[in-house]
Amino acid sequence: ALAESLGLRADWNSNTKSATCSNDSKVASVVIGADTMFVNGTPIKLNAKAAIKNGSTFVELRSLAIAFGVNLEWDSATKTVKVIG
């Protein structure tokens, strides 16, 4: 849902257990259980492995944001992340 709210296409491949997010110039893909995401073929190390929780795919937000040029802002008072752009 987050990827789609950022204007990205999100796809799931049940055969490979991989999630893919893309826009017109970049494709980011990750296999569930992996700690590496590939952006246009370049490996990006994740701090947390991709996982499925309650039927949703979870990928480290910071790495996904960096891959697509989205800025994040941390609010320590509320312990929330604001997605900018």
ABEGO torsion letter per residue (X at the ends): XAAAAAGBBBBBBAAAGBBBBBBAABBBBBBBGBABBBBGGBBBBBABBBBBBGGBBBBBAAAAAAAAGBBBBBBAAAGBBBBBX
